[in-house]
Amino acid sequence: MFVCRYKEMVRVTMRSTPNPEPTTSGLPDIDTPERLGAFLRDFYQDVAQDLLLGPMFNEVAQVNWHEHIPKIAGFWNRFLFGIRGYDGNPMAAHFHIHGQRPFTAEHFVRWLELFHDALDANWRGENVERMKHLALNVARVHSKQLGLALPE
């Protein structure tokens, strides 16, 4: 199981999460593309403002967030809801960025921590757990292909 390691880093967020129907835990699942979009906007706002990840996304990759969020939403929509539309090669993008400024295992650990934090803050349910599992697998594959090892 993934363990968060960078709680000392500070981030400022303004949540855009809608007021959806709660689950038995009192928090909703991500069970529609709209809820997924709200989650991704919140999550990537945190990423953009993060002390470790922000520079990689904003300065090195120079991410256009208006393009990036819909592309990432396409990936997650395909995984969660079977909606076609994702067309991308994330590994090629990561290799390109890695060539400009090398990623470290800490980048992937921090990405996972923010991902889990953003989910846990407002969401509960089967899809939330599925997203956590896939995010961990994605981080492991990307880091391994870049020659990095994530801590267990």
N, CA and C atoms as a LAMMPS dump frame, in Angstrom:
ITEM: TIMESTEP
0
ITEM: NUMBER OF ATOMS
456
ITEM: BOX BOUNDS ff ff ff
-5.0000000000000000e+02 5.0000000000000000e+02
-5.0000000000000000e+02 5.0000000000000000e+02
-5.0000000000000000e+02 5.0000000000000000e+02
ITEM: ATOMS id mol type element x y z
1 1 1 N 0.837 -1.184 0
2 1 2 C 0 0 0
3 1 3 C 0.875 1.237 0
4 2 1 N 0.468 2.238 -0.719
5 2 2 C 1.199 3.498 -0.831
6 2 3 C 1.149 4.262 0.48
7 3 1 N 2.282 4.784 0.886
8 3 2 C 2.367 5.564 2.114
9 3 3 C 2.76 6.987 1.749
10 4 1 N 2 7.972 2.223
11 4 2 C 2.313 9.375 1.972
12 4 3 C 3.539 9.772 2.776
13 5 1 N 4.466 10.509 2.142
14 5 2 C 5.709 10.849 2.815
15 5 3 C 6.007 12.345 2.847
16 6 1 N 5.24 13.183 2.245
17 6 2 C 5.62 14.578 2.132
18 6 3 C 4.568 15.505 2.698
19 7 1 N 4.05 15.196 3.855
20 7 2 C 2.995 16.004 4.467
21 7 3 C 3.466 17.406 4.823
22 8 1 N 4.786 17.589 4.982
23 8 2 C 5.273 18.895 5.383
24 8 3 C 5.169 19.936 4.273
25 9 1 N 4.988 19.519 3.037
26 9 2 C 4.886 20.484 1.946
27 9 3 C 3.546 21.203 2.028
28 10 1 N 3.566 22.464 1.752
29 10 2 C 2.381 23.295 1.893
30 10 3 C 1.74 23.493 0.531
31 11 1 N 0.426 23.46 0.497
32 11 2 C -0.291 23.758 -0.738
33 11 3 C -1.554 24.52 -0.389
34 12 1 N -1.96 25.355 -1.303
35 12 2 C -3.166 26.15 -1.135
36 12 3 C -4.159 25.681 -2.182
37 13 1 N -5.371 25.399 -1.753
38 13 2 C -6.362 24.929 -2.711
39 13 3 C -7.665 25.668 -2.539
40 14 1 N -8.366 25.769 -3.632
41 14 2 C -9.738 26.263 -3.638
42 14 3 C -10.543 25.188 -4.352
43 15 1 N -11.362 24.493 -3.673
44 15 2 C -12.078 23.34 -4.212
45 15 3 C -13.236 23.755 -5.11
46 16 1 N -13.385 22.991 -6.198
47 16 2 C -14.51 23.205 -7.097
48 16 3 C -15.465 22.031 -7.051
49 17 1 N -15.335 21.184 -6.051
50 17 2 C -16.132 19.976 -5.945
51 17 3 C -17.602 20.327 -5.764
52 18 1 N -18.479 19.734 -6.591
53 18 2 C -19.91 19.984 -6.446
54 18 3 C -20.449 19.341 -5.176
55 19 1 N -21.672 19.602 -4.862
56 19 2 C -22.323 19.001 -3.699
57 19 3 C -23.142 17.803 -4.152
58 20 1 N -22.475 16.668 -4.441
59 20 2 C -23.185 15.502 -4.945
60 20 3 C -23.826 14.693 -3.831
61 21 1 N -24.583 13.677 -4.247
62 21 2 C -25.237 12.763 -3.31
63 21 3 C -24.177 12.023 -2.495
64 22 1 N -24.305 11.981 -1.187
65 22 2 C -23.311 11.27 -0.384
66 22 3 C -23.507 9.756 -0.435
67 23 1 N -22.422 9.024 -0.186
68 23 2 C -22.495 7.58 -0.038
69 23 3 C -22.732 7.29 1.436
70 24 1 N -22.68 6.026 1.812
71 24 2 C -22.879 5.69 3.225
72 24 3 C -21.798 6.304 4.098
73 25 1 N -20.647 6.617 3.528
74 25 2 C -19.57 7.263 4.289
75 25 3 C -19.834 8.759 4.459
76 26 1 N -20.849 9.269 3.777
77 26 2 C -21.127 10.697 3.816
78 26 3 C -20.497 11.457 2.669
79 27 1 N -19.63 10.798 1.895
80 27 2 C -18.987 11.425 0.743
81 27 3 C -19.373 10.663 -0.522
82 28 1 N -19.466 11.355 -1.657
83 28 2 C -19.89 10.709 -2.906
84 28 3 C -18.761 9.957 -3.6
85 29 1 N -19.152 9.057 -4.468
86 29 2 C -18.214 8.389 -5.356
87 29 3 C -18.04 9.266 -6.595
88 30 1 N -16.99 9.023 -7.327
89 30 2 C -16.803 9.679 -8.623
90 30 3 C -17.482 8.769 -9.636
91 31 1 N -18.756 9.041 -9.878
92 31 2 C -19.551 8.126 -10.694
93 31 3 C -20.125 8.773 -11.95
94 32 1 N -19.663 9.963 -12.282
95 32 2 C -20.063 10.618 -13.532
96 32 3 C -18.856 11.362 -14.095
97 33 1 N -18.845 11.618 -15.391
98 33 2 C -17.768 12.434 -15.964
99 33 3 C -17.692 13.832 -15.337
100 34 1 N -18.818 14.374 -14.918
101 34 2 C -18.812 15.702 -14.296
102 34 3 C -18.09 15.677 -12.949
103 35 1 N -18.359 14.652 -12.164
104 35 2 C -17.671 14.53 -10.876
105 35 3 C -16.179 14.272 -11.092
106 36 1 N -15.871 13.471 -12.082
107 36 2 C -14.47 13.242 -12.416
108 36 3 C -13.794 14.56 -12.782
109 37 1 N -14.453 15.363 -13.592
110 37 2 C -13.893 16.66 -13.977
111 37 3 C -13.644 17.55 -12.773
112 38 1 N -14.569 17.561 -11.83
113 38 2 C -14.394 18.367 -10.607
114 38 3 C -13.181 17.878 -9.83
115 39 1 N -13.052 16.568 -9.694
116 39 2 C -11.891 16.018 -9.003
117 39 3 C -10.593 16.416 -9.699
118 40 1 N -10.531 16.237 -11.018
119 40 2 C -9.294 16.528 -11.75
120 40 3 C -8.912 18 -11.671
121 41 1 N -9.887 18.89 -11.731
122 41 2 C -9.583 20.32 -11.59
123 41 3 C -8.986 20.603 -10.217
124 42 1 N -9.567 20.033 -9.169
125 42 2 C -9.044 20.224 -7.811
126 42 3 C -7.638 19.641 -7.684
127 43 1 N -7.473 18.43 -8.166
128 43 2 C -6.194 17.743 -8.046
129 43 3 C -5.087 18.498 -8.778
130 44 1 N -5.332 18.856 -10.031
131 44 2 C -4.274 19.516 -10.79
132 44 3 C -4.047 20.956 -10.344
133 45 1 N -5.011 21.557 -9.693
134 45 2 C -4.761 22.854 -9.062
135 45 3 C -3.741 22.671 -7.939
136 46 1 N -3.909 21.605 -7.172
137 46 2 C -2.945 21.289 -6.114
138 46 3 C -1.565 21.007 -6.704
139 47 1 N -1.525 20.228 -7.775
140 47 2 C -0.255 19.894 -8.434
141 47 3 C 0.44 21.165 -8.908
142 48 1 N -0.294 22.04 -9.564
143 48 2 C 0.293 23.264 -10.117
144 48 3 C 0.885 24.155 -9.033
145 49 1 N 0.313 24.105 -7.839
146 49 2 C 0.767 24.962 -6.739
147 49 3 C 1.767 24.275 -5.822
148 50 1 N 2.025 23.011 -6.043
149 50 2 C 2.895 22.243 -5.164
150 50 3 C 4.357 22.674 -5.333
151 51 1 N 5.078 22.701 -4.225
152 51 2 C 6.473 23.141 -4.243
153 51 3 C 7.391 22.208 -5.032
154 52 1 N 7.107 20.918 -5.037
155 52 2 C 7.933 19.96 -5.765
156 52 3 C 7.446 19.764 -7.199
157 53 1 N 6.147 19.552 -7.373
158 53 2 C 5.609 19.238 -8.695
159 53 3 C 5.318 20.47 -9.554
160 54 1 N 4.928 21.548 -8.921
161 54 2 C 4.587 22.754 -9.673
162 54 3 C 5.654 23.161 -10.677
163 55 1 N 6.92 23.248 -10.277
164 55 2 C 7.955 23.625 -11.25
165 55 3 C 8.088 22.648 -12.418
166 56 1 N 7.902 21.358 -12.171
167 56 2 C 7.999 20.38 -13.266
168 56 3 C 6.875 20.582 -14.274
169 57 1 N 5.672 20.81 -13.774
170 57 2 C 4.525 20.997 -14.663
171 57 3 C 4.526 22.382 -15.308
172 58 1 N 4.775 23.403 -14.516
173 58 2 C 4.617 24.772 -14.997
174 58 3 C 5.831 25.314 -15.742
175 59 1 N 7.03 25.015 -15.253
176 59 2 C 8.237 25.586 -15.845
177 59 3 C 8.896 24.661 -16.858
178 60 1 N 9.035 23.392 -16.517
179 60 2 C 9.727 22.463 -17.411
180 60 3 C 8.783 22.004 -18.525
181 61 1 N 7.673 21.389 -18.158
182 61 2 C 6.723 20.896 -19.16
183 61 3 C 5.895 22.015 -19.772
184 62 1 N 5.791 23.129 -19.074
185 62 2 C 4.979 24.268 -19.511
186 62 3 C 3.577 23.802 -19.933
187 63 1 N 2.937 23.105 -19.007
188 63 2 C 1.618 22.525 -19.259
189 63 3 C 0.592 23.625 -19.504
190 64 1 N -0.166 23.448 -20.559
191 64 2 C -1.34 24.281 -20.81
192 64 3 C -2.498 23.547 -20.132
193 65 1 N -2.912 24.053 -18.987
194 65 2 C -3.905 23.349 -18.175
195 65 3 C -5.245 23.211 -18.884
196 66 1 N -5.592 24.172 -19.746
197 66 2 C -6.868 24.092 -20.474
198 66 3 C -6.866 22.938 -21.479
199 67 1 N -5.687 22.501 -21.901
200 67 2 C -5.573 21.34 -22.779
201 67 3 C -5.32 20.052 -21.986
202 68 1 N -4.54 20.176 -20.937
203 68 2 C -4.123 18.996 -20.182
204 68 3 C -5.292 18.344 -19.441
205 69 1 N -6.106 19.129 -18.775
206 69 2 C -7.208 18.562 -17.979
207 69 3 C -8.153 17.735 -18.856
208 70 1 N -8.63 18.249 -19.998
209 70 2 C -9.504 17.406 -20.834
210 70 3 C -8.822 16.131 -21.343
211 71 1 N -7.527 16.227 -21.639
212 71 2 C -6.811 15.032 -22.107
213 71 3 C -6.749 13.978 -20.995
214 72 1 N -6.407 14.415 -19.787
215 72 2 C -6.36 13.5 -18.65
216 72 3 C -7.757 12.979 -18.324
217 73 1 N -8.757 13.841 -18.445
218 73 2 C -10.15 13.406 -18.223
219 73 3 C -10.513 12.298 -19.207
220 74 1 N -10.031 12.407 -20.438
221 74 2 C -10.285 11.361 -21.423
222 74 3 C -9.72 10.021 -20.98
223 75 1 N -8.521 10.042 -20.426
224 75 2 C -7.913 8.813 -19.908
225 75 3 C -8.777 8.199 -18.814
226 76 1 N -9.131 9.017 -17.813
227 76 2 C -9.904 8.504 -16.679
228 76 3 C -11.336 8.145 -17.08
229 77 1 N -11.94 8.884 -18.003
230 77 2 C -13.282 8.543 -18.485
231 77 3 C -13.283 7.184 -19.166
232 78 1 N -12.229 6.898 -19.919
233 78 2 C -12.132 5.585 -20.566
234 78 3 C -12.028 4.494 -19.507
235 79 1 N -11.182 4.706 -18.514
236 79 2 C -10.971 3.7 -17.477
237 79 3 C -12.216 3.497 -16.614
238 80 1 N -12.821 4.576 -16.16
239 80 2 C -13.946 4.464 -15.223
240 80 3 C -15.27 4.144 -15.89
241 81 1 N -15.515 4.773 -17.04
242 81 2 C -16.854 4.719 -17.627
243 81 3 C -16.898 4.108 -19.029
244 82 1 N -15.753 3.688 -19.551
245 82 2 C -15.718 3.093 -20.885
246 82 3 C -15.987 4.088 -21.996
247 83 1 N -15.8 5.358 -21.733
248 83 2 C -16.039 6.409 -22.737
249 83 3 C -14.77 6.579 -23.567
250 84 1 N -14.907 6.417 -24.857
251 84 2 C -13.755 6.589 -25.745
252 84 3 C -13.413 8.069 -25.871
253 85 1 N -12.176 8.324 -26.269
254 85 2 C -11.79 9.708 -26.486
255 85 3 C -10.357 10.01 -26.11
256 86 1 N -9.739 9.117 -25.34
257 86 2 C -8.354 9.378 -24.968
258 86 3 C -7.435 8.973 -26.096
259 87 1 N -6.554 9.892 -26.464
260 87 2 C -5.553 9.62 -27.484
261 87 3 C -4.265 10.299 -27.033
262 88 1 N -3.359 9.524 -26.529
263 88 2 C -2.122 10.125 -26.048
264 88 3 C -1.056 9.098 -25.802
265 89 1 N 0.158 9.594 -25.629
266 89 2 C 1.297 8.751 -25.31
267 89 3 C 1.995 9.381 -24.11
268 90 1 N 1.49 9.11 -22.909
269 90 2 C 2.054 9.777 -21.729
270 90 3 C 3.516 9.432 -21.485
271 91 1 N 3.942 8.252 -21.861
272 91 2 C 5.34 7.889 -21.615
273 91 3 C 6.265 8.754 -22.452
274 92 1 N 5.903 9.025 -23.7
275 92 2 C 6.739 9.89 -24.546
276 92 3 C 6.86 11.277 -23.931
277 93 1 N 5.769 11.797 -23.398
278 93 2 C 5.806 13.114 -22.756
279 93 3 C 6.718 13.089 -21.537
280 94 1 N 6.647 12.032 -20.74
281 94 2 C 7.485 11.934 -19.551
282 94 3 C 8.966 11.801 -19.921
283 95 1 N 9.27 11.039 -20.972
284 95 2 C 10.661 10.925 -21.421
285 95 3 C 11.191 12.281 -21.869
286 96 1 N 10.373 13.035 -22.582
287 96 2 C 10.781 14.361 -23.06
288 96 3 C 11.101 15.285 -21.881
289 97 1 N 10.218 15.312 -20.904
290 97 2 C 10.427 16.159 -19.722
291 97 3 C 11.64 15.673 -18.937
292 98 1 N 11.772 14.368 -18.789
293 98 2 C 12.899 13.775 -18.057
294 98 3 C 14.232 14.191 -18.684
295 99 1 N 14.243 14.357 -20.013
296 99 2 C 15.446 14.804 -20.707
297 99 3 C 15.791 16.257 -20.413
298 100 1 N 14.794 17.048 -20.053
299 100 2 C 15.022 18.456 -19.738
300 100 3 C 15.435 18.652 -18.279
301 101 1 N 14.729 17.984 -17.4
302 101 2 C 15.037 17.998 -15.957
303 101 3 C 14.612 16.637 -15.422
304 102 1 N 15.551 15.856 -14.951
305 102 2 C 15.222 14.484 -14.548
306 102 3 C 14.188 14.419 -13.427
307 103 1 N 13.265 13.497 -13.617
308 103 2 C 12.333 13.156 -12.551
309 103 3 C 13.101 12.398 -11.472
310 104 1 N 12.569 12.432 -10.269
311 104 2 C 13.077 11.609 -9.178
312 104 3 C 11.91 10.764 -8.67
313 105 1 N 12.226 9.763 -7.881
314 105 2 C 11.154 8.966 -7.281
315 105 3 C 10.243 9.852 -6.439
316 106 1 N 10.816 10.889 -5.832
317 106 2 C 10.022 11.792 -4.991
318 106 3 C 8.926 12.499 -5.784
319 107 1 N 9.157 12.773 -7.055
320 107 2 C 8.112 13.386 -7.882
321 107 3 C 6.894 12.462 -7.98
322 108 1 N 7.145 11.192 -8.193
323 108 2 C 6.04 10.244 -8.326
324 108 3 C 5.349 9.989 -6.989
325 109 1 N 6.127 9.928 -5.931
326 109 2 C 5.542 9.75 -4.6
327 109 3 C 4.662 10.957 -4.269
328 110 1 N 5.154 12.14 -4.562
329 110 2 C 4.376 13.35 -4.259
330 110 3 C 3.109 13.4 -5.103
331 111 1 N 3.196 13.026 -6.378
332 111 2 C 2.017 13.003 -7.244
333 111 3 C 0.972 12.059 -6.653
334 112 1 N 1.404 10.895 -6.217
335 112 2 C 0.475 9.944 -5.608
336 112 3 C -0.112 10.486 -4.318
337 113 1 N 0.695 11.137 -3.519
338 113 2 C 0.186 11.696 -2.274
339 113 3 C -0.901 12.741 -2.551
340 114 1 N -0.64 13.642 -3.469
341 114 2 C -1.645 14.658 -3.794
342 114 3 C -2.899 14.023 -4.383
343 115 1 N -2.714 12.996 -5.19
344 115 2 C -3.843 12.29 -5.79
345 115 3 C -4.722 11.69 -4.698
346 116 1 N -4.103 10.975 -3.781
347 116 2 C -4.849 10.364 -2.674
348 116 3 C -5.49 11.424 -1.794
349 117 1 N -4.751 12.479 -1.479
350 117 2 C -5.299 13.55 -0.641
351 117 3 C -6.534 14.178 -1.275
352 118 1 N -6.458 14.449 -2.572
353 118 2 C -7.585 15.081 -3.265
354 118 3 C -8.795 14.149 -3.303
355 119 1 N -8.555 12.865 -3.486
356 119 2 C -9.662 11.912 -3.453
357 119 3 C -10.244 11.818 -2.049
358 120 1 N -9.389 11.625 -1.065
359 120 2 C -9.857 11.41 0.306
360 120 3 C -10.566 12.625 0.895
361 121 1 N -10.253 13.807 0.4
362 121 2 C -10.864 15.028 0.937
363 121 3 C -12.355 15.115 0.641
364 122 1 N -12.787 14.579 -0.511
365 122 2 C -14.171 14.81 -0.934
366 122 3 C -14.904 13.602 -1.488
367 123 1 N -14.247 12.471 -1.592
368 123 2 C -14.837 11.352 -2.321
369 123 3 C -14.652 10.031 -1.585
370 124 1 N -15.595 9.12 -1.782
371 124 2 C -15.495 7.746 -1.292
372 124 3 C -16.262 6.857 -2.275
373 125 1 N -15.824 5.627 -2.389
374 125 2 C -16.585 4.684 -3.188
375 125 3 C -15.721 3.783 -4.042
376 126 1 N -16.388 2.931 -4.784
377 126 2 C -15.718 1.932 -5.612
378 126 3 C -14.812 2.569 -6.657
379 127 1 N -15.302 3.588 -7.364
380 127 2 C -14.474 4.227 -8.388
381 127 3 C -13.284 4.955 -7.785
382 128 1 N -13.456 5.518 -6.617
383 128 2 C -12.343 6.178 -5.93
384 128 3 C -11.242 5.155 -5.655
385 129 1 N -11.615 3.983 -5.185
386 129 2 C -10.622 2.939 -4.919
387 129 3 C -9.978 2.44 -6.208
388 130 1 N -10.765 2.321 -7.26
389 130 2 C -10.218 1.918 -8.554
390 130 3 C -9.208 2.952 -9.061
391 131 1 N -9.523 4.225 -8.867
392 131 2 C -8.615 5.295 -9.294
393 131 3 C -7.301 5.249 -8.512
394 132 1 N -7.385 5.015 -7.219
395 132 2 C -6.171 4.922 -6.407
396 132 3 C -5.284 3.781 -6.887
397 133 1 N -5.897 2.651 -7.173
398 133 2 C -5.144 1.486 -7.637
399 133 3 C -4.477 1.765 -8.982
400 134 1 N -5.218 2.331 -9.928
401 134 2 C -4.636 2.618 -11.236
402 134 3 C -3.554 3.688 -11.128
403 135 1 N -3.774 4.708 -10.322
404 135 2 C -2.77 5.761 -10.163
405 135 3 C -1.453 5.176 -9.658
406 136 1 N -1.522 4.262 -8.704
407 136 2 C -0.316 3.626 -8.197
408 136 3 C 0.373 2.83 -9.299
409 137 1 N -0.405 2.091 -10.086
410 137 2 C 0.182 1.321 -11.186
411 137 3 C 0.822 2.228 -12.227
412 138 1 N 0.155 3.323 -12.564
413 138 2 C 0.699 4.274 -13.537
414 138 3 C 2.012 4.85 -13.014
415 139 1 N 2.037 5.265 -11.757
416 139 2 C 3.259 5.833 -11.183
417 139 3 C 4.383 4.808 -11.18
418 140 1 N 4.067 3.573 -10.849
419 140 2 C 5.098 2.523 -10.839
420 140 3 C 5.658 2.278 -12.242
421 141 1 N 4.785 2.195 -13.233
422 141 2 C 5.227 1.933 -14.607
423 141 3 C 6.058 3.099 -15.128
424 142 1 N 5.55 4.322 -14.963
425 142 2 C 6.291 5.483 -15.462
426 142 3 C 7.652 5.605 -14.771
427 143 1 N 7.672 5.465 -13.465
428 143 2 C 8.945 5.611 -12.757
429 143 3 C 9.921 4.502 -13.16
430 144 1 N 9.42 3.285 -13.3
431 144 2 C 10.295 2.173 -13.691
432 144 3 C 10.872 2.393 -15.082
433 145 1 N 10.036 2.868 -16.016
434 145 2 C 10.53 3.102 -17.382
435 145 3 C 11.534 4.236 -17.436
436 146 1 N 11.51 5.107 -16.437
437 146 2 C 12.493 6.192 -16.358
438 146 3 C 13.713 5.792 -15.519
439 147 1 N 13.74 4.537 -15.084
440 147 2 C 14.882 4.035 -14.327
441 147 3 C 14.839 4.389 -12.851
442 148 1 N 13.652 4.652 -12.331
443 148 2 C 13.48 5.015 -10.925
444 148 3 C 12.718 3.913 -10.203
445 149 1 N 12.88 3.844 -8.909
446 149 2 C 12.159 2.858 -8.118
447 149 3 C 11.363 3.599 -7.044
448 150 1 N 10.085 3.288 -6.964
449 150 2 C 9.248 3.864 -5.919
450 150 3 C 9.435 3.084 -4.631
451 151 1 N 9.385 3.777 -3.496
452 151 2 C 9.441 3.056 -2.226
453 151 3 C 8.199 2.199 -2.055
454 152 1 N 8.336 1.126 -1.34
455 152 2 C 7.176 0.241 -1.092
456 152 3 C 6.29 0.8 -0.029
